[in-house]
Amino acid sequence: MTVERVSPKVPKPLAVFIFLLFWAIAIVAWCIANVSNIPEVQALIVDLGLIFAFAGFAALFVETRRGFVAILVFSLLGVALFAAGDLLRIQLLVYFVRILGSAVAFVIVPTNVLISKLRILT
């Protein structure tokens, strides 16, 4: 007999609130990026806004607490990679994380949610 662990569901209004909050943080980050005189810090602030935008969009499609924890972990990993790439001027790393983050948030997460809801009759 196998035991299936079920992650608790997250209410949809909470996901929408997280989406709106993270997008508001992203827009504020993009607006205040020019406050700094250091170009690397400006780039880091803009990229942190991207992380919040990606996480906010992905939060709309995740339904379990485990999914939200995964978004948090990947967002923290993205922040660390952006900090390393922007402050050390590693352009390849910065562009890689930008492309990977947008692909995961806008393509992979919604596609996985759609596919997981499909039922195949056999």
N, CA, C and O atoms as a GROMACS GRO file, in nm:
protein
  488
    1MET      N    1   0.084  -0.117   0.000
    1MET     CA    2   0.000   0.000   0.000
    1MET      C    3   0.089   0.124   0.000
    1MET      O    4   0.181   0.136   0.081
    2THR      N    5   0.062   0.214  -0.089
    2THR     CA    6   0.140   0.337  -0.097
    2THR      C    7   0.062   0.452  -0.035
    2THR      O    8  -0.060   0.458  -0.041
    3VAL      N    9   0.137   0.540   0.023
    3VAL     CA   10   0.078   0.659   0.084
    3VAL      C   11   0.113   0.777  -0.005
    3VAL      O   12   0.229   0.801  -0.036
    4GLU      N   13   0.011   0.850  -0.043
    4GLU     CA   14   0.033   0.967  -0.128
    4GLU      C   15   0.028   1.092  -0.042
    4GLU      O   16  -0.071   1.117   0.028
    5ARG      N   17   0.134   1.170  -0.047
    5ARG     CA   18   0.136   1.295   0.027
    5ARG      C   19   0.068   1.403  -0.056
    5ARG      O   20   0.097   1.420  -0.175
    6VAL      N   21  -0.022   1.473   0.005
    6VAL     CA   22  -0.095   1.578  -0.064
    6VAL      C   23  -0.059   1.712  -0.002
    6VAL      O   24  -0.071   1.731   0.119
    7SER      N   25  -0.016   1.804  -0.086
    7SER     CA   26   0.016   1.937  -0.038
    7SER      C   27  -0.114   2.017  -0.026
    7SER      O   28  -0.200   2.008  -0.113
    8PRO      N   29  -0.128   2.095   0.080
    8PRO     CA   30  -0.252   2.172   0.097
    8PRO      C   31  -0.273   2.271  -0.018
    8PRO      O   32  -0.178   2.328  -0.072
    9LYS      N   33  -0.398   2.289  -0.054
    9LYS     CA   34  -0.434   2.384  -0.159
    9LYS      C   35  -0.423   2.526  -0.106
    9LYS      O   36  -0.442   2.553   0.012
   10VAL      N   37  -0.392   2.617  -0.198
   10VAL     CA   38  -0.385   2.760  -0.164
   10VAL      C   39  -0.507   2.827  -0.226
   10VAL      O   40  -0.536   2.805  -0.344
   11PRO      N   41  -0.580   2.909  -0.150
   11PRO     CA   42  -0.698   2.974  -0.206
   11PRO      C   43  -0.662   3.065  -0.324
   11PRO      O   44  -0.557   3.130  -0.323
   12LYS      N   45  -0.748   3.069  -0.424
   12LYS     CA   46  -0.723   3.150  -0.543
   12LYS      C   47  -0.711   3.299  -0.511
   12LYS      O   48  -0.626   3.366  -0.570
   13PRO      N   49  -0.792   3.355  -0.419
   13PRO     CA   50  -0.773   3.498  -0.387
   13PRO      C   51  -0.634   3.530  -0.333
   13PRO      O   52  -0.581   3.638  -0.358
   14LEU      N   53  -0.574   3.436  -0.259
   14LEU     CA   54  -0.438   3.458  -0.210
   14LEU      C   55  -0.339   3.461  -0.326
   14LEU      O   56  -0.246   3.543  -0.327
   15ALA      N   57  -0.357   3.373  -0.424
   15ALA     CA   58  -0.269   3.372  -0.542
   15ALA      C   59  -0.283   3.503  -0.620
   15ALA      O   60  -0.183   3.557  -0.668
   16VAL      N   61  -0.404   3.553  -0.632
   16VAL     CA   62  -0.425   3.680  -0.703
   16VAL      C   63  -0.362   3.795  -0.625
   16VAL      O   64  -0.304   3.886  -0.684
   17PHE      N   65  -0.373   3.792  -0.493
   17PHE     CA   66  -0.310   3.894  -0.410
   17PHE      C   67  -0.158   3.892  -0.427
   17PHE      O   68  -0.096   3.998  -0.440
   18ILE      N   69  -0.099   3.773  -0.428
   18ILE     CA   70   0.046   3.761  -0.448
   18ILE      C   71   0.084   3.814  -0.585
   18ILE      O   72   0.185   3.883  -0.599
   19PHE      N   73   0.004   3.782  -0.687
   19PHE     CA   74   0.030   3.833  -0.822
   19PHE      C   75   0.032   3.985  -0.823
   19PHE      O   76   0.126   4.045  -0.875
   20LEU      N   77  -0.071   4.048  -0.766
   20LEU     CA   78  -0.079   4.194  -0.766
   20LEU      C   79   0.032   4.258  -0.683
   20LEU      O   80   0.091   4.358  -0.724
   21LEU      N   81   0.061   4.199  -0.567
   21LEU     CA   82   0.167   4.252  -0.482
   21LEU      C   83   0.303   4.244  -0.550
   21LEU      O   84   0.379   4.341  -0.550
   22PHE      N   85   0.334   4.128  -0.609
   22PHE     CA   86   0.465   4.111  -0.673
   22PHE      C   87   0.478   4.200  -0.796
   22PHE      O   88   0.586   4.253  -0.822
   23TRP      N   89   0.372   4.217  -0.871
   23TRP     CA   90   0.380   4.307  -0.987
   23TRP      C   91   0.395   4.452  -0.943
   23TRP      O   92   0.465   4.529  -1.008
   24ALA      N   93   0.331   4.491  -0.832
   24ALA     CA   94   0.349   4.627  -0.780
   24ALA      C   95   0.493   4.648  -0.736
   24ALA      O   96   0.551   4.754  -0.762
   25ILE      N   97   0.552   4.548  -0.669
   25ILE     CA   98   0.692   4.558  -0.629
   25ILE      C   99   0.782   4.568  -0.752
   25ILE      O  100   0.877   4.646  -0.753
   26ALA      N  101   0.752   4.490  -0.855
   26ALA     CA  102   0.832   4.493  -0.978
   26ALA      C  103   0.826   4.631  -1.044
   26ALA      O  104   0.929   4.683  -1.088
   27ILE      N  105   0.708   4.689  -1.052
   27ILE     CA  106   0.694   4.820  -1.116
   27ILE      C  107   0.767   4.927  -1.036
   27ILE      O  108   0.831   5.015  -1.093
   28VAL      N  109   0.758   4.920  -0.903
   28VAL     CA  110   0.831   5.016  -0.820
   28VAL      C  111   0.981   4.999  -0.839
   28VAL      O  112   1.054   5.098  -0.847
   29ALA      N  113   1.028   4.875  -0.845
   29ALA     CA  114   1.172   4.852  -0.866
   29ALA      C  115   1.216   4.910  -1.000
   29ALA      O  116   1.322   4.971  -1.008
   30TRP      N  117   1.136   4.891  -1.103
   30TRP     CA  118   1.173   4.945  -1.234
   30TRP      C  119   1.174   5.098  -1.234
   30TRP      O  120   1.253   5.160  -1.304
   31CYS      N  121   1.084   5.158  -1.154
   31CYS     CA  122   1.078   5.304  -1.149
   31CYS      C  123   1.193   5.366  -1.069
   31CYS      O  124   1.240   5.474  -1.103
   32ILE      N  125   1.239   5.297  -0.965
   32ILE     CA  126   1.344   5.355  -0.882
   32ILE      C  127   1.484   5.309  -0.922
   32ILE      O  128   1.581   5.341  -0.854
   33ALA      N  129   1.496   5.237  -1.030
   33ALA     CA  130   1.628   5.185  -1.070
   33ALA      C  131   1.725   5.298  -1.104
   33ALA      O  132   1.846   5.281  -1.087
   34ASN      N  133   1.675   5.411  -1.150
   34ASN     CA  134   1.763   5.521  -1.189
   34ASN      C  135   1.812   5.603  -1.070
   34ASN      O  136   1.888   5.698  -1.090
   35VAL      N  137   1.772   5.570  -0.950
   35VAL     CA  138   1.816   5.645  -0.832
   35VAL      C  139   1.965   5.625  -0.808
   35VAL      O  140   2.034   5.717  -0.765
   36SER      N  141   2.014   5.507  -0.835
   36SER     CA  142   2.155   5.477  -0.812
   36SER      C  143   2.241   5.533  -0.925
   36SER      O  144   2.198   5.540  -1.040
   37ASN      N  145   2.363   5.571  -0.890
   37ASN     CA  146   2.457   5.620  -0.990
   37ASN      C  147   2.549   5.509  -1.041
   37ASN      O  148   2.628   5.531  -1.133
   38ILE      N  149   2.540   5.391  -0.981
   38ILE     CA  150   2.625   5.279  -1.018
   38ILE      C  151   2.549   5.192  -1.118
   38ILE      O  152   2.443   5.140  -1.084
   39PRO      N  153   2.600   5.175  -1.240
   39PRO     CA  154   2.526   5.098  -1.342
   39PRO      C  155   2.498   4.953  -1.302
   39PRO      O  156   2.394   4.899  -1.339
   40GLU      N  157   2.590   4.890  -1.229
   40GLU     CA  158   2.567   4.751  -1.188
   40GLU      C  159   2.450   4.740  -1.091
   40GLU      O  160   2.372   4.645  -1.098
   41VAL      N  161   2.438   4.836  -1.002
   41VAL     CA  162   2.328   4.836  -0.905
   41VAL      C  163   2.196   4.865  -0.976
   41VAL      O  164   2.093   4.805  -0.944
   42GLN      N  165   2.198   4.956  -1.074
   42GLN     CA  166   2.078   4.982  -1.153
   42GLN      C  167   2.030   4.854  -1.222
   42GLN      O  168   1.911   4.822  -1.221
   43ALA      N  169   2.124   4.781  -1.282
   43ALA     CA  170   2.088   4.657  -1.351
   43ALA      C  171   2.034   4.554  -1.252
   43ALA      O  172   1.940   4.481  -1.283
   44LEU      N  173   2.094   4.547  -1.133
   44LEU     CA  174   2.046   4.453  -1.032
   44LEU      C  175   1.904   4.487  -0.988
   44LEU      O  176   1.823   4.396  -0.971
   45ILE      N  177   1.873   4.614  -0.969
   45ILE     CA  178   1.738   4.653  -0.927
   45ILE      C  179   1.637   4.618  -1.036
   45ILE      O  180   1.528   4.570  -1.006
   46VAL      N  181   1.672   4.642  -1.162
   46VAL     CA  182   1.582   4.607  -1.272
   46VAL      C  183   1.561   4.455  -1.277
   46VAL      O  184   1.449   4.408  -1.297
   47ASP      N  185   1.668   4.380  -1.259
   47ASP     CA  186   1.657   4.234  -1.262
   47ASP      C  187   1.580   4.179  -1.143
   47ASP      O  188   1.511   4.078  -1.155
   48LEU      N  189   1.590   4.244  -1.027
   48LEU     CA  190   1.507   4.203  -0.914
   48LEU      C  191   1.360   4.227  -0.944
   48LEU      O  192   1.274   4.149  -0.903
   49GLY      N  193   1.331   4.336  -1.014
   49GLY     CA  194   1.194   4.358  -1.059
   49GLY      C  195   1.146   4.248  -1.152
   49GLY      O  196   1.030   4.206  -1.145
   50LEU      N  197   1.235   4.200  -1.238
   50LEU     CA  198   1.198   4.088  -1.325
   50LEU      C  199   1.166   3.963  -1.244
   50LEU      O  200   1.071   3.891  -1.274
   51ILE      N  201   1.246   3.936  -1.141
   51ILE     CA  202   1.220   3.819  -1.056
   51ILE      C  203   1.081   3.828  -0.993
   51ILE      O  204   1.006   3.730  -0.992
   52PHE      N  205   1.047   3.945  -0.940
   52PHE     CA  206   0.915   3.962  -0.880
   52PHE      C  207   0.804   3.947  -0.984
   52PHE      O  208   0.700   3.889  -0.956
   53ALA      N  209   0.825   3.999  -1.104
   53ALA     CA  210   0.724   3.986  -1.209
   53ALA      C  211   0.706   3.840  -1.249
   53ALA      O  212   0.593   3.793  -1.264
   54PHE      N  213   0.817   3.768  -1.266
   54PHE     CA  214   0.808   3.626  -1.303
   54PHE      C  215   0.738   3.546  -1.194
   54PHE      O  216   0.651   3.464  -1.223
   55ALA      N  217   0.776   3.569  -1.068
   55ALA     CA  218   0.716   3.494  -0.957
   55ALA      C  219   0.568   3.528  -0.942
   55ALA      O  220   0.487   3.440  -0.912
   56GLY      N  221   0.532   3.653  -0.962
   56GLY     CA  222   0.392   3.692  -0.953
   56GLY      C  223   0.307   3.627  -1.060
   56GLY      O  224   0.195   3.583  -1.032
   57PHE      N  225   0.360   3.621  -1.182
   57PHE     CA  226   0.283   3.558  -1.288
   57PHE      C  227   0.270   3.407  -1.265
   57PHE      O  228   0.163   3.351  -1.286
   58ALA      N  229   0.377   3.343  -1.221
   58ALA     CA  230   0.372   3.199  -1.197
   58ALA      C  231   0.279   3.165  -1.080
   58ALA      O  232   0.221   3.057  -1.078
   59ALA      N  233   0.263   3.256  -0.984
   59ALA     CA  234   0.177   3.232  -0.868
   59ALA      C  235   0.032   3.215  -0.908
   59ALA      O  236  -0.045   3.151  -0.836
   60LEU      N  237  -0.008   3.272  -1.021
   60LEU     CA  238  -0.146   3.256  -1.066
   60LEU      C  239  -0.179   3.112  -1.104
   60LEU      O  240  -0.295   3.070  -1.096
   61PHE      N  241  -0.080   3.036  -1.144
   61PHE     CA  242  -0.104   2.903  -1.196
   61PHE      C  243  -0.075   2.792  -1.096
   61PHE      O  244  -0.113   2.677  -1.119
   62VAL      N  245  -0.008   2.823  -0.987
   62VAL     CA  246   0.028   2.722  -0.888
   62VAL      C  247  -0.086   2.710  -0.788
   62VAL      O  248  -0.140   2.811  -0.743
   63GLU      N  249  -0.123   2.587  -0.754
   63GLU     CA  250  -0.239   2.566  -0.668
   63GLU      C  251  -0.206   2.510  -0.530
   63GLU      O  252  -0.293   2.507  -0.444
   64THR      N  253  -0.083   2.466  -0.508
   64THR     CA  254  -0.049   2.403  -0.380
   64THR      C  255   0.059   2.482  -0.307
   64THR      O  256   0.130   2.564  -0.365
   65ARG      N  257   0.068   2.453  -0.178
   65ARG     CA  258   0.170   2.519  -0.097
   65ARG      C  259   0.310   2.477  -0.142
   65ARG      O  260   0.403   2.558  -0.139
   66ARG      N  261   0.324   2.352  -0.183
   66ARG     CA  262   0.453   2.304  -0.232
   66ARG      C  263   0.495   2.383  -0.357
   66ARG      O  264   0.614   2.412  -0.374
   67GLY      N  265   0.400   2.417  -0.442
   67GLY     CA  266   0.431   2.497  -0.560
   67GLY      C  267   0.478   2.637  -0.525
   67GLY      O  268   0.570   2.690  -0.588
   68PHE      N  269   0.415   2.697  -0.424
   68PHE     CA  270   0.458   2.830  -0.382
   68PHE      C  271   0.597   2.827  -0.319
   68PHE      O  272   0.676   2.920  -0.336
   69VAL      N  273   0.628   2.720  -0.247
   69VAL     CA  274   0.762   2.707  -0.190
   69VAL      C  275   0.865   2.692  -0.304
   69VAL      O  276   0.974   2.748  -0.297
   70ALA      N  277   0.828   2.618  -0.408
   70ALA     CA  278   0.919   2.603  -0.523
   70ALA      C  279   0.942   2.738  -0.591
   70ALA      O  280   1.055   2.768  -0.630
   71ILE      N  281   0.838   2.819  -0.605
   71ILE     CA  282   0.854   2.952  -0.664
   71ILE      C  283   0.947   3.037  -0.577
   71ILE      O  284   1.032   3.108  -0.630
   72LEU      N  285   0.931   3.028  -0.445
   72LEU     CA  286   1.017   3.104  -0.354
   72LEU      C  287   1.164   3.060  -0.367
   72LEU      O  288   1.253   3.144  -0.373
   73VAL      N  289   1.187   2.930  -0.372
   73VAL     CA  290   1.324   2.879  -0.381
   73VAL      C  291   1.388   2.921  -0.513
   73VAL      O  292   1.502   2.967  -0.515
   74PHE      N  293   1.314   2.906  -0.624
   74PHE     CA  294   1.370   2.945  -0.753
   74PHE      C  295   1.388   3.096  -0.764
   74PHE      O  296   1.480   3.142  -0.831
   75SER      N  297   1.302   3.173  -0.698
   75SER     CA  298   1.319   3.318  -0.698
   75SER      C  299   1.445   3.359  -0.621
   75SER      O  300   1.519   3.447  -0.665
   76LEU      N  301   1.469   3.295  -0.508
   76LEU     CA  302   1.591   3.325  -0.433
   76LEU      C  303   1.716   3.284  -0.510
   76LEU      O  304   1.818   3.353  -0.506
   77LEU      N  305   1.708   3.172  -0.581
   77LEU     CA  306   1.818   3.132  -0.667
   77LEU      C  307   1.840   3.234  -0.778
   77LEU      O  308   1.954   3.267  -0.812
   78GLY      N  309   1.731   3.284  -0.836
   78GLY     CA  310   1.742   3.386  -0.940
   78GLY      C  311   1.802   3.515  -0.887
   78GLY      O  312   1.882   3.580  -0.956
   79VAL      N  313   1.765   3.554  -0.765
   79VAL     CA  314   1.823   3.675  -0.705
   79VAL      C  315   1.973   3.658  -0.688
   79VAL      O  316   2.050   3.750  -0.719
   80ALA      N  317   2.016   3.542  -0.640
   80ALA     CA  318   2.159   3.518  -0.620
   80ALA      C  319   2.233   3.519  -0.754
   80ALA      O  320   2.342   3.576  -0.765
   81LEU      N  321   2.176   3.456  -0.855
   81LEU     CA  322   2.241   3.454  -0.986
   81LEU      C  323   2.245   3.592  -1.049
   81LEU      O  324   2.345   3.630  -1.110
   82PHE      N  325   2.136   3.668  -1.035
   82PHE     CA  326   2.136   3.805  -1.088
   82PHE      C  327   2.237   3.892  -1.014
   82PHE      O  328   2.306   3.973  -1.076
   83ALA      N  329   2.246   3.876  -0.883
   83ALA     CA  330   2.344   3.956  -0.807
   83ALA      C  331   2.486   3.924  -0.853
   83ALA      O  332   2.566   4.014  -0.873
   84ALA      N  333   2.515   3.796  -0.870
   84ALA     CA  334   2.649   3.758  -0.918
   84ALA      C  335   2.673   3.810  -1.059
   84ALA      O  336   2.779   3.864  -1.088
   85GLY      N  337   2.575   3.794  -1.146
   85GLY     CA  338   2.592   3.835  -1.284
   85GLY      C  339   2.601   3.986  -1.302
   85GLY      O  340   2.684   4.035  -1.378
   86ASP      N  341   2.516   4.060  -1.231
   86ASP     CA  342   2.515   4.206  -1.247
   86ASP      C  343   2.635   4.271  -1.180
   86ASP      O  344   2.699   4.358  -1.238
   87LEU      N  345   2.665   4.231  -1.058
   87LEU     CA  346   2.773   4.297  -0.985
   87LEU      C  347   2.911   4.257  -1.035
   87LEU      O  348   3.006   4.335  -1.023
   88LEU      N  349   2.924   4.137  -1.090
   88LEU     CA  350   3.052   4.093  -1.144
   88LEU      C  351   3.061   4.111  -1.296
   88LEU      O  352   3.160   4.073  -1.359
   89ARG      N  353   2.956   4.168  -1.354
   89ARG     CA  354   2.949   4.195  -1.499
   89ARG      C  355   2.965   4.069  -1.584
   89ARG      O  356   3.042   4.068  -1.680
   90ILE      N  357   2.893   3.965  -1.547
   90ILE     CA  358   2.892   3.841  -1.625
   90ILE      C  359   2.765   3.844  -1.710
   90ILE      O  360   2.660   3.794  -1.668
   91GLN      N  361   2.774   3.902  -1.828
   91GLN     CA  362   2.657   3.923  -1.912
   91GLN      C  363   2.590   3.793  -1.955
   91GLN      O  364   2.467   3.786  -1.962
   92LEU      N  365   2.669   3.691  -1.982
   92LEU     CA  366   2.612   3.563  -2.024
   92LEU      C  367   2.522   3.505  -1.916
   92LEU      O  368   2.415   3.452  -1.948
   93LEU      N  369   2.562   3.514  -1.790
   93LEU     CA  370   2.481   3.465  -1.680
   93LEU      C  371   2.352   3.546  -1.666
   93LEU      O  372   2.245   3.489  -1.644
   94VAL      N  373   2.361   3.678  -1.680
   94VAL     CA  374   2.244   3.763  -1.668
   94VAL      C  375   2.141   3.731  -1.776
   94VAL      O  376   2.023   3.716  -1.747
   95TYR      N  377   2.187   3.720  -1.901
   95TYR     CA  378   2.094   3.691  -2.010
   95TYR      C  379   2.037   3.550  -1.998
   95TYR      O  380   1.920   3.528  -2.032
   96PHE      N  381   2.118   3.455  -1.951
   96PHE     CA  382   2.070   3.320  -1.933
   96PHE      C  383   1.957   3.316  -1.830
   96PHE      O  384   1.855   3.251  -1.852
   97VAL      N  385   1.975   3.385  -1.717
   97VAL     CA  386   1.872   3.384  -1.613
   97VAL      C  387   1.747   3.458  -1.660
   97VAL      O  388   1.636   3.417  -1.627
   98ARG      N  389   1.764   3.566  -1.737
   98ARG     CA  390   1.647   3.636  -1.791
   98ARG      C  391   1.566   3.546  -1.883
   98ARG      O  392   1.444   3.542  -1.874
   99ILE      N  393   1.633   3.475  -1.972
   99ILE     CA  394   1.562   3.387  -2.065
   99ILE      C  395   1.501   3.269  -1.991
   99ILE      O  396   1.386   3.233  -2.017
  100LEU      N  397   1.577   3.208  -1.900
  100LEU     CA  398   1.526   3.093  -1.825
  100LEU      C  399   1.408   3.133  -1.737
  100LEU      O  400   1.308   3.060  -1.730
  101GLY      N  401   1.418   3.247  -1.670
  101GLY     CA  402   1.308   3.292  -1.584
  101GLY      C  403   1.181   3.319  -1.660
  101GLY      O  404   1.072   3.282  -1.615
  102SER      N  405   1.192   3.384  -1.775
  102SER     CA  406   1.072   3.411  -1.854
  102SER      C  407   1.014   3.282  -1.911
  102SER      O  408   0.893   3.268  -1.920
  103ALA      N  409   1.100   3.189  -1.951
  103ALA     CA  410   1.050   3.062  -2.005
  103ALA      C  411   0.977   2.982  -1.898
  103ALA      O  412   0.871   2.925  -1.925
  104VAL      N  413   1.032   2.978  -1.779
  104VAL     CA  414   0.968   2.902  -1.671
  104VAL      C  415   0.836   2.968  -1.631
  104VAL      O  416   0.735   2.900  -1.617
  105ALA      N  417   0.837   3.100  -1.612
  105ALA     CA  418   0.718   3.169  -1.561
  105ALA      C  419   0.606   3.176  -1.664
  105ALA      O  420   0.489   3.158  -1.629
  106PHE      N  421   0.640   3.201  -1.789
  106PHE     CA  422   0.536   3.228  -1.888
  106PHE      C  423   0.502   3.108  -1.976
  106PHE      O  424   0.398   3.110  -2.043
  107VAL      N  425   0.586   3.004  -1.978
  107VAL     CA  426   0.560   2.890  -2.066
  107VAL      C  427   0.547   2.760  -1.987
  107VAL      O  428   0.445   2.692  -1.998
  108ILE      N  429   0.648   2.726  -1.909
  108ILE     CA  430   0.651   2.594  -1.848
  108ILE      C  431   0.546   2.577  -1.737
  108ILE      O  432   0.476   2.476  -1.735
  109VAL      N  433   0.534   2.674  -1.646
  109VAL     CA  434   0.438   2.661  -1.537
  109VAL      C  435   0.295   2.654  -1.588
  109VAL      O  436   0.223   2.563  -1.547
  110PRO      N  437   0.248   2.745  -1.674
  110PRO     CA  438   0.111   2.732  -1.724
  110PRO      C  439   0.088   2.603  -1.804
  110PRO      O  440  -0.019   2.544  -1.796
  111THR      N  441   0.188   2.561  -1.881
  111THR     CA  442   0.173   2.438  -1.959
  111THR      C  443   0.162   2.316  -1.868
  111THR      O  444   0.080   2.228  -1.893
  112ASN      N  445   0.242   2.310  -1.764
  112ASN     CA  446   0.233   2.198  -1.670
  112ASN      C  447   0.100   2.194  -1.598
  112ASN      O  448   0.045   2.086  -1.576
  113VAL      N  449   0.047   2.308  -1.562
  113VAL     CA  450  -0.084   2.313  -1.495
  113VAL      C  451  -0.192   2.267  -1.592
  113VAL      O  452  -0.281   2.191  -1.553
  114LEU      N  453  -0.186   2.309  -1.716
  114LEU     CA  454  -0.284   2.268  -1.816
  114LEU      C  455  -0.277   2.117  -1.840
  114LEU      O  456  -0.380   2.050  -1.844
  115ILE      N  457  -0.156   2.065  -1.854
  115ILE     CA  458  -0.140   1.922  -1.881
  115ILE      C  459  -0.182   1.838  -1.761
  115ILE      O  460  -0.238   1.729  -1.778
  116SER      N  461  -0.157   1.886  -1.640
  116SER     CA  462  -0.194   1.807  -1.522
  116SER      C  463  -0.344   1.798  -1.504
  116SER      O  464  -0.392   1.707  -1.437
  117LYS      N  465  -0.419   1.889  -1.563
  117LYS     CA  466  -0.565   1.886  -1.550
  117LYS      C  467  -0.632   1.803  -1.658
  117LYS      O  468  -0.751   1.775  -1.650
  118LEU      N  469  -0.556   1.764  -1.761
  118LEU     CA  470  -0.613   1.682  -1.867
  118LEU      C  471  -0.627   1.538  -1.822
  118LEU      O  472  -0.539   1.485  -1.753
  119ARG      N  473  -0.735   1.475  -1.860
  119ARG     CA  474  -0.755   1.334  -1.829
  119ARG      C  475  -0.766   1.258  -1.961
  119ARG      O  476  -0.839   1.298  -2.051
  120ILE      N  477  -0.691   1.150  -1.970
  120ILE     CA  478  -0.695   1.069  -2.091
  120ILE      C  479  -0.777   0.945  -2.063
  120ILE      O  480  -0.752   0.872  -1.967
  121LEU      N  481  -0.874   0.923  -2.146
  121LEU     CA  482  -0.960   0.805  -2.130
  121LEU      C  483  -0.892   0.685  -2.193
  121LEU      O  484  -0.852   0.690  -2.309
  122THR      N  485  -0.880   0.578  -2.117
  122THR     CA  486  -0.820   0.456  -2.173
  122THR      C  487  -0.918   0.342  -2.168
  122THR      O  488  -0.885   0.231  -2.210
   0.00000   0.00000   0.00000
